[in-house]
Every structure is written in structure tokens, then in C-alpha cells.
Amino acid sequence: MYRKQQGVSLSGLLIGVFVVVVLALMAMKIVPAYLEYATAKKAIYSIASGGATSVADIRKSFESYATIDDISAVSANDLVITKDGGQVVISFSYRKEVPLAANVGLYFNFVASSKGLEQ
């Protein structure tokens, strides 16, 4: 008796591989932007919880973190430093453009603040 064949056809396999490759290429371009944002966010959390109170000390500490962790999207001058009820609040925001192919790209608006961080 004949049994129905099961499996993936060659065209189905090629389409599946194409989709996986396109997603992998997009991830390789997008992930570094998120990693840099996470590193900058971790830096302002560390500085805010470290007890630095003067604006100059905070900016100098961030420059040290930026040099060590290779943060280039945010500079020390981009930090907004305020006080909220005796607590130092450090924040930043920036827009990152990630080119994908030719004239196609993605824009990300990254915003982080140390407000609400328990000291």
C-alpha cells in the first residue's frame, strides 16, 4: 500500500533558511544598540547608588564608565542631573538609528532614569 510522503520540500527549506538568515542579520544590527543602552543604564544606576552628589563628580564617574564599557551613544554632557527629595536623579535620552539595508533603517528612542532607585 502507498503511504503519504511527509517532510519538508526543498523550496520550503530554502524559504525557511532565508527567513532565519534575515532575522539573524537584523538581530546582529539591533542587539548592539540595546546592549549599549543597557550598559549606559547600568552605569547611571551605579553612579546614583554610589553616593556621588556633585554634578562634576557624577559626570567624571560616567566618563570613566563610558571609557571602560565603550559607551559612545551618551556622553557625560548628555546626562540630566537633578535632585528629587534629597536623592540624586540621573537621566538621559537619545535616538539611535540602525541602518538595515540601502535606505531602510530603524529608529530607537532610548530613555533611562535612576529615579525610584533605592539607595
C-alpha positions as CSV (number, residue, x, y, z in Angstrom):
1,M,0.0,0.0,0.0
2,Y,1.0,3.6,-0.7
3,R,1.8,5.9,2.2
4,K,1.6,9.6,2.0
5,Q,5.0,11.2,2.0
6,Q,5.9,13.5,4.9
7,G,8.7,16.0,5.2
8,V,9.9,19.4,4.0
9,S,10.3,20.2,0.3
10,L,13.4,21.9,-1.0
11,S,11.5,25.1,-1.6
12,G,10.1,25.1,1.9
13,L,13.5,24.5,3.3
14,L,15.0,27.4,1.3
15,I,12.3,29.8,2.4
16,G,12.8,28.8,6.0
17,V,16.5,29.3,5.8
18,F,16.0,32.7,4.1
19,V,13.7,33.8,6.9
20,V,16.2,32.6,9.6
21,V,19.1,34.4,7.9
22,V,17.2,37.7,7.5
23,L,16.2,37.6,11.2
24,A,19.7,36.8,12.2
25,L,21.1,39.7,10.2
26,M,18.5,42.1,11.8
27,A,19.4,40.8,15.2
28,M,23.1,41.4,14.6
29,K,22.4,45.0,13.8
30,I,19.8,45.7,16.6
31,V,21.3,43.8,19.6
32,P,24.4,46.1,19.9
33,A,22.2,49.2,20.2
34,Y,20.3,47.6,23.1
35,L,23.5,46.3,24.8
36,E,24.9,49.8,24.7
37,Y,21.7,51.2,26.2
38,A,21.7,48.6,28.9
39,T,25.3,49.4,29.7
40,A,24.7,53.1,30.0
41,K,21.6,52.5,32.1
42,K,23.6,50.2,34.4
43,A,26.3,53.0,34.7
44,I,23.8,55.7,35.8
45,Y,22.3,53.3,38.3
46,S,25.7,52.5,39.8
47,I,26.7,56.2,40.0
48,A,23.3,57.2,41.5
49,S,23.6,54.5,44.2
50,G,27.3,55.2,44.7
51,G,26.6,58.4,46.6
52,A,28.2,61.0,44.3
53,T,26.4,64.3,44.9
54,S,28.2,66.9,42.9
55,V,27.5,67.3,39.2
56,A,31.2,67.3,38.3
57,D,31.8,64.0,40.2
58,I,28.8,62.4,38.5
59,R,30.0,63.5,35.0
60,K,33.5,62.3,35.8
61,S,32.3,58.9,37.0
62,F,30.1,58.5,33.9
63,E,33.1,59.3,31.7
64,S,35.1,56.6,33.5
65,Y,32.3,54.1,32.9
66,A,31.9,55.2,29.3
67,T,35.6,54.7,28.7
68,I,35.7,51.3,30.3
69,D,32.5,50.0,28.8
70,D,32.8,51.7,25.4
71,I,29.6,53.8,25.7
72,S,29.6,56.2,22.7
73,A,25.9,57.0,22.3
74,V,25.7,59.0,25.5
75,S,28.3,61.4,26.7
76,A,28.7,62.9,30.2
77,N,27.3,66.2,28.9
78,D,24.1,64.5,27.8
79,L,23.3,63.5,31.4
80,V,20.4,65.4,33.1
81,I,21.3,65.6,36.8
82,T,18.6,66.7,39.2
83,K,17.7,66.2,42.9
84,D,14.4,64.8,44.0
85,G,13.8,64.9,47.7
86,G,17.4,64.6,48.6
87,Q,18.0,61.9,46.1
88,V,20.2,62.5,43.0
89,V,18.4,61.6,39.8
90,I,20.5,60.9,36.7
91,S,18.8,60.5,33.4
92,F,19.5,60.5,29.7
93,S,17.6,60.1,26.4
94,Y,18.9,59.7,22.9
95,R,17.8,58.5,19.5
96,K,19.7,55.7,17.7
97,E,19.4,55.0,14.0
98,V,20.2,51.4,12.9
99,P,20.6,51.1,9.1
100,L,19.3,47.8,7.8
101,A,19.8,47.8,4.1
102,A,20.1,50.6,1.4
103,N,17.6,53.3,2.5
104,V,15.8,51.2,5.1
105,G,16.5,51.6,8.8
106,L,15.1,51.6,12.3
107,Y,15.0,54.4,14.9
108,F,15.0,53.7,18.6
109,N,14.3,56.2,21.3
110,F,16.1,55.2,24.4
111,V,15.3,56.8,27.8
112,A,16.7,55.9,31.2
113,S,16.5,57.4,34.6
114,S,17.8,56.4,38.1
115,K,14.6,57.8,39.7
116,G,12.9,55.3,42.0
117,L,16.2,53.6,42.6
118,E,16.5,52.7,46.3
119,Q,19.7,53.9,47.9
